[in-house]
Amino acid sequence: MRRLTHGRGWLRALSVVLGVSLLPLQACKDLLEITDPDIVLDANSPGAAIALANGAIVRLTQAVSGIEGADNLFMFGGLVADEWRSGDTFVQRNNQDQRIFQPENTFNDNLYLAINRPRVQAEAAIRAMRRLVPDSTRLIGVMFAVEAYVQTVIGEHYCNGAPLSTIDSVSGQPSYGGAVTNDSLFRLAIATADSALAVTAADTVPAASVRGFARVVKARALLNLAQYASAAGAATGVAPTFRWSVEHSIETTDNEIWGLNNDPKRYTMVDREGTNGLDFISANDPRLPRVTGPDQIFDSSLPLQVTRQGIFGQESSVPLATGIEAKLIIAEALLNAGNTVAWLDTINALRTDTTLYPAIEADILPNTNQAPFVRGPNLTAIADTFVDLRSRLSTHFRERAFWMFSTGHRLGDMRRLIRQYGAANNFTADNVFPIGAYFKGGTYSAAVNMPVPFEETNNPNFTGCLDVNP
């Protein structure tokens, strides 16, 4: 169902998605009497409650890496960072890539709706399952973990003070939220993840994967609050091979990372973007299989060959939380505790474990003369030749970027590098984010986060973000 273009922004649209209406009953009477069997109007049975939960997972898949209106969070956020470059003619993508803070950007309007849908639907599913299928502790735990995950990524991607509105799935009555600080979002995510852990505590074997998901999300939120030791504690025990993913298929939701980069070439991988960007292409890293050209990006006015990623195919799953991330969180806690030897040992244990490298899943497209995907030689251990904390931090965040490419981590990491380490280690926006001349003309602007869309000012409790700081 497409979003509404007027009214209370995403919250009004979500009320329709959940099968309720904010319109008077006498309006459009015949339309309201039509029953859509694909929409859960009310959780009045165990099956309906479970359908709400399944719908929340689908909504999350669409928002982070699937097809949902314009773009998904992982790619659109990667434009502000240094992972992706706009190969398109759409001004919305070009402005995002140029780091222009633009609440009126219509692509972001739809995206903010998309990322809030699974949060609100998960809340509705939790209420319904506790009432109708209280023994479904694993699925209730999943819903709490989904909610905690969304709270975390909103805090990482958006400017400080995003509103968290809710809606009752039965009555349809909205509750418009005011600006919530990013720190408050992370604290809320920690508490929500704890709820996932609590509800699954007695069901340790079937719910083990859910608990792993919740623990990594909790550790990630703690990391955003610079609570390094607590973050490591939450992440400890998660196996390096652990992976919690959203699934894609041609029949339901394509993988839009493939769908925007590999096929239509509206996005392209980028190398050393704006001076400060990482060398995602020229590093020839085995964690980033890729191929450049021979065809050009979608915007034919520019003689730039497209670089395709090889990690994700049209139906590939995309990880939201992994054991690799857990180990990297533990490593950062060691670094902050001054245990540089154990930090580097943890980093090197991951680098030299070739079983953790991603497989090449993207297909070679026909009729493009595309060469096979390439990946570099196996990684070797990094020698301890560091001269200061700044050089260690640069290596640490580089490792995070290559291990978790295009999975919604990079923008939050770049912000965190400035916010948590900048003052003492000379990490500023001008030496972390892309700067200088923009390849389509003009220069990079100053955005270090994504704006809450202008449509949210229809919310009577929200007048705009509190600030645009990292």
N, C-alpha and C positions, 0 to 999 in steps of 0.2 A: 504494500500500500504506500503510495507516495505521500510525502509530507504536505501539510497545509501551508499556504504561503502567507496567511494572515492570522491574527489572533495572538494567543499566548505562546508563540514559538513552538519548540519541540514538545512541550507538555501537552498542548492541545492536540498535536498530531498523535502523540502516544495514546491519548485516551481513545482515539479511533482504533489504533492498533490493538488495544486490549479489548475492544468490542463494546465500549461504552461511548456515549456522546455528551458533549457539553452544550449541544443545541437544544432549544425547547422541543418538547415532544410533538407539539403541533406543527412544527416546521418540517417540511419534506416527509410527510407522514408515510407515503407509499414507499419511499426509499428506506425508511427506518424499519419497515415491516419485512424487508427482504432478509432472509436468513443466509448468512455465508457460512458454510460448513467448515471453512478453513480457519475461522476465527473463534477463539474461545470466548464466549460471552460471559460466562461465570463458572467458577470452579465449583460445581455442585455434585461432583463425583470424583472418586480416586483417579479415574482416567483423565478427567479434565485437569486435575491438579498436576498430574505428571506431564500433560500436554503443555501447561504453562511453563514448567521447568525446561522441557525440551525446546520450547520456543525461545526461552532466554538464551540457551546455548546457541541456537541458530542466529539470533540477533547479535550475539557477541562475535560469532564467526563473520557475519556480514560487516560488522563495524571495523574489526581490526585488520582483516586481510581478504575479505570477500567483496562481492559486488553489492554495493549499497548506494544507490544514487550516483554521486560523482566519484569520490575517491575514498580509500580507507585510511585509517589512522596511521598504520605502519608506513605507508608510502607518503602521505601528505605531510606527516610530521618529519619524514626523512628529507623532504625538500628544504625545510628550514635548517636542518642539520647538514651534514656533508655526505650523506649516503646516496642521494638521488639528485639528478638534474632534470629540469623540465625540457623534454624534447618536443613540446607541444606548441600549438598556436593559441590555446586557451589562456586568456590573461589571468584567470584565477590561479592556474598552476605557475605561470611565470612570476606573478607577484609573490606567491608563497616561496618560490625558489629564490627570489631576490631579497627575501627577508623583510618584506614590507608588512608591517602590522596593520591589518585591514579587517576590522570587524564586519564590514559590508561584503566581504568575499563570500559569494553564494555557495562555493564548495564547502567552506567551513561551516556554514549554517546547517547543511544537510548532515555533515559529519558529526556535529555536536548532538544533533538529534539521534544519530545512529549509535553513538557511544553511550548515551544515557538510556536508550531503550532496554538493553539487557540488565542494567542496574535496577530499574524500576520493575521490570517483569520478574526478575529474580526475587525481589521483595514480595511481590504478589504470590509467587510460587511457594515461597517459604510459609506464608500465612496459610495458603490453601493446603499444602501437604501436612502441616502440623495439625490441621483440623480434620483432614480426610484420610491421610496415609501417614500417620505419625511414626510408623515403623520404618519408613524409607529414609533412614538416617544418612545413608550414603548420598542420596540425591539432594537432601536438604543441605548436607555439607558442601556439595558442589555449588549450590546456589549461594551460600554464604561466601565461598571462595571466589565465585564469579563477581559478586558484588564488591568484595575487597579488591579484586584485580582492577575493576573499573574505577573505583575510588582512587587507586594508586596512579593509574595512567592519566586520569584527568589532572591530578596534581602535577604530574611530570610534564605534561604537554601544554597545558593552558596557563594563561596569566593568573596571577594571584587573586583569588576571590571568585572562582566559578560558583554559580548557584547550583544547589542540588534540590530540585523540586521533586515531588512525588505525586502519585495519583492512586486513589483507591480503585482497584480493578472491578469492584462490584458496584459501588455507588457512583463512580465516575467523578467524585468531588476532588478537585485539585488542591494541593497544598504547595504554594509557591515559596521556594526557598530564597533566602538572601545570599549575599556573597560569603563563601566559605574559604578561609585562607588555605593555602596549600599545605601548611604544616598541620592544620586541623584535618584536612583530607587524609593525610598520611596516618595521623593518629586514629581516625575513624577506620581506616583500612586495617590497621593492626587489631583493633577491637573486633572488627567483622571477621578477620581471619581467625582470631581466637574462638569465635563462635563456631566456625567450621571445624576447628580442632576439637572443641568441646562436644559437639553433637556426634562426632564420629569416634570419640575416645573408646567406647566400648565395642566398636566394630572394627578392630584393628586390621584384620586381614583383608576383607573385601574393600575397606575404605582406605587402604594404604596409599593408593595413588592420589586420592583426594587430599589426604593429609600432607603428602608431598607437595602438591600444588599449593595448599594453604600455607605451608611453612615457607616456601620460596617467596610467595607474595608478601607474607609478613616480614620476612627478612629484607625484601626489597623496600618496603615502606619504612622500616627501621633505618635502612641505609640512607634513605632520603632525609631522615632526621638527624643524620650523623651519629646515630647510636650504634657504633660499629661492633662493639662486643656483643650487644643484644642481638644484632643482626646475624652475627656469626653463630650465636647460640641457636637461633631459629633455623639456620641453614644446616647445621651440623647433623650428619646422619643421612642426608639425601644423597643417594648414589650418583656418581658422575653420569651414568647412563639413563638417569630418570628423565622423562620427557612428558609434559602435559601439553597436548596440542588441540587445535581446532581442525576439523576435517573439511575437505572440499571435494566436490564431485561435479561433473558436467550436469547431472540431473538436478542438483540443488543449487549450489553456490560455487562458481569457479574461484580458483585462486587468483585474486586480482593482482598480486605481485607479478605473476606471469602475464596476466591479462592486460596490464598497462605497460609493461616493459618488453617482454619477449615478442608479443604478437603485433600490437599496433605501434610500438616504439614511441609512445607518448611520454614515457620516462626512460632515462638511460642511466646506467651506472656512471659515476664521475670519479675522476682521479685528481687529488689535491685541489679540491674546489676552493676558489678564492684564497689561494696561498696557504691557508691554515688547514684545509681539509686533508684527511688521511689518503694515503696512496692505495685505495681499494683495488685499483686495476694493476698498476705497475709493480706492486709488491709481489705479484705472482704467488699469492698465498694459497696453499691447498684448501683452506677453509672457504675460499671464494672462487669456485669454478666460474668461468665467464668466457665470452668470446666477443670480439669487436668486429663489427661490419660483416660483409662488405657494404651492406645497405646503410642508408642514412636515417637519421631520426625523422619523426613524422613531419616536423617543420622543415619543409624542403627549401626554405629560403636560406638555411644555414648549412654550410658544407661540413657537417659533423656526423661521423659514423656512430651508429648506435652500439652500445656495449650491453650485451644481454647477460643476466645472471643465470647460473645453472643449478642453483639449489632447489628452486621450486618450479614444478611443472603445473599444468592446468588443474590437476587434481591432487596436488601435493598438500599434505597437512603442514601446519605452521605452528611451531612451539610457542606457548605463552610463558612457560616456566620449565627450566631444565636443571639437571644436576650440575651441569657446567656452570650455570649462573650461581648456584649455591656455592660451589668451590671458589668462584671468583669473589663472592661476598666474604667468604672466610678469609681469603687471601688479603682483601682490603683491610679487614680487621687486624690481621697480623701486621700489615704495613703500618697502620696507625698506632699499633702498640710498640712499634720500634723493632719488631722481630723480622728484619729484612731477609734473613736466611730462610726462614720458614715461608715467608711470602714468596720468594723466588722459587723455592722448591715446589710450592703449590702451583704456581704458574707453569713451571717446566713440566710437571707431571701431566698437566692437561695437554700442553703443546706436543709432547712426544708420544702421546697415546693416539695412534693413528685410527683406532677403532671409533674415536669420537668425531672424526672428520665427517662432514656432511657428504652424502652421495650426490652424484649428478643426476638430477631428476627431470630437468627440463629437456624437451625434445628439440632436435634440430629441425627448424621450420623448412618445409619444402618451398621450392621456387624462390629461394633467397640467395642461393649459393653460399649459405652460411657454413663456415668451417666448424669442426667439432669443438665442443667446449674444452677448455684447457684448465689445468690446475697445476700449481707449482710443486716442487719436490717436498717431501716430508719435512716438517719443522725440526729444528734442533734446539737444544737447551740454550737459553739466554745466559751469557756469562755475566758475572757480577762485576761490571766495570762502572757502575753508577757512581756519580759524584755527589748527588744530593737527592733530597726528597722529590724535588720537581722532576728530575729525570726518571725516577721510579714511578711517579704518578703518571707521567706521559706514557710509559710503557704499559702500566696497568690498564689505563683507559683505552689504549690501543688494542690490547688483548680482548677487552670486553667488546670493542667495536667489531673486531674480526670474528669472534665467536658468535656474536648475536646480531649479525647484520640483518637489517630490515625486519626486526621483530619488536619494534617499539621501544627500544632501550636507548638509542643513541642521543636523541634530543634531550631526554632527561639527564643523561650522563654529562653532556656538554654543559648544561645548566648547573649541574651539581659540581662539576669541576671548578666553575667560577664561584659558586655560592659557598662551597665548603672549604675549598683549598686556595682560592684566588688571592686573598689578601697577603698571605705569607709566602706564596710560591709564584707570584706574578702570572696567574691565570686570569686574564681579562677577556671580555667579549671580543676585543680586537685581536687577540692572539689565539682564540679558541674557535670562533665562528668564521665562516667565509667573509672576506672583506675585499675591497678594491673594485676593479672594473667587472661588471656583469657581462657575460658573453653575448647577451642579446641587446646590450646597450645600457647606458647609465652605470650606476654603482650599486653595490649591495647596501641595503638599509641596515637598521639597527635591531630588528626583532630578534629576541632570544627565546620566544615562546609563541604560542598560538593564541589569538584573541577569542574570547567568548563572543559569538556572533551578535550582530546588532539586533537581530530579532528577539534576543532575550531581554531587551529593554522593555518589551511588552509585559514582562513580569513586574508587577507593582513593587516587589521587594528587591529589585535589582536595578542599579543605575550604571553599572559598569564595573570593570575589574578594579581592585584596590591599588594595584601597581603592576608594572611590566618588568619587574626585576627578575633576575635568574632564580 
